[in-house]
Amino acid sequence: MEIRYATNPADIKQYDTERIRQEFLVENLFVEGELNLVYSHYDRLITGGAIPVGKPLFLKAGDLLKTEYFLERREVGIINISEGTGKVTVDGETYELNKRDCLYIGLGHQDVSFESTDQKKPARLYIVSATAHKQYPTQKLAIEEATPNHLGSDSKSNKRTIYQYIHAGGIKSCQLMMGMTLLAPNNMWNTMPPHLHDRRMEAYLYFDMDENSRVIHFMGRPDETRHIVMKNEQVVLSPPWSIHSGVGTNNYTFIWAMAGENYTFTDMDGVQMDELR
């Protein structure tokens, strides 16, 4: 499990491109036959990717968490981002996830494993975990059962559909919030004008992009912005003090996940366009 430490916003003024990418960009979560995890000191969020091939992959605490099993003091959300069907087994009970289906697993479950239904078309499972203090029921939400929220317009190049999976009005959790945004064809912008939420951090996974597509992700203080050029299936970690917005060379999909003090989706501080530098 890789570790990423927190960064003071004053320090980022001295970072060059490579240092910014080292601190905030997660490049290689998805590797066939592997389960890879990154532990961030921003609200103790863990992001991960699993591509099960040939044999199950097991979610284990390892040495870093100092617990007997991964979910001893944690909860986790899982979304399948591939056409291949994935199977997640939780203490003996198996859940099948098609593309864009979500599974929440609460505190206290000891045995969690991942498999692909078709080894020739393996699942690509995105994993996000936050600390937890109370057990909520394990629950699956298929994309067909999720309520779409249509926002934006073609004129502003941000016509999109938002699915809120894990939040106060959907799958209940301690602090983890997780959902997905799909940009309509010929639309490229997300979260602009941007916002901050100093009470929690956020992670974005950009996917459904071809090999030559890119997303330019904007971050930093509103008056001191930076950018990261991102490829398909890469994650960016957004500190509580940072904006998080992006524009693509074509449309894309991204999964957003948040953890922190407040459990309110609308807890954000808007940034005016003339504040951006």
Secondary structure as GFF3:
##gff-version 3
##sequence-region A 1 277
A	DSSP	beta_strand	2	4	.	.	.	ID=ss1
A	DSSP	three_ten_helix	11	14	.	.	.	ID=ss2
A	DSSP	alpha_helix	17	24	.	.	.	ID=ss3
A	DSSP	beta_strand	25	26	.	.	.	ID=ss4
A	DSSP	beta_strand	35	40	.	.	.	ID=ss5
A	DSSP	beta_strand	46	50	.	.	.	ID=ss6
A	DSSP	beta_strand	57	58	.	.	.	ID=ss7
A	DSSP	three_ten_helix	70	72	.	.	.	ID=ss8
A	DSSP	beta_strand	74	80	.	.	.	ID=ss9
A	DSSP	beta_strand	86	90	.	.	.	ID=ss10
A	DSSP	beta_strand	93	97	.	.	.	ID=ss11
A	DSSP	beta_strand	102	105	.	.	.	ID=ss12
A	DSSP	beta_strand	112	116	.	.	.	ID=ss13
A	DSSP	beta_strand	125	131	.	.	.	ID=ss14
A	DSSP	beta_strand	139	141	.	.	.	ID=ss15
A	DSSP	three_ten_helix	143	145	.	.	.	ID=ss16
A	DSSP	beta_strand	148	151	.	.	.	ID=ss17
A	DSSP	three_ten_helix	154	156	.	.	.	ID=ss18
A	DSSP	beta_strand	160	166	.	.	.	ID=ss19
A	DSSP	beta_strand	177	183	.	.	.	ID=ss20
A	DSSP	beta_strand	189	190	.	.	.	ID=ss21
A	DSSP	beta_strand	195	196	.	.	.	ID=ss22
A	DSSP	beta_strand	200	207	.	.	.	ID=ss23
A	DSSP	beta_strand	215	221	.	.	.	ID=ss24
A	DSSP	beta_strand	224	230	.	.	.	ID=ss25
A	DSSP	beta_strand	234	238	.	.	.	ID=ss26
A	DSSP	beta_strand	245	248	.	.	.	ID=ss27
A	DSSP	beta_strand	253	260	.	.	.	ID=ss28
A	DSSP	beta_strand	269	270	.	.	.	ID=ss29
A	DSSP	three_ten_helix	273	275	.	.	.	ID=ss30
###
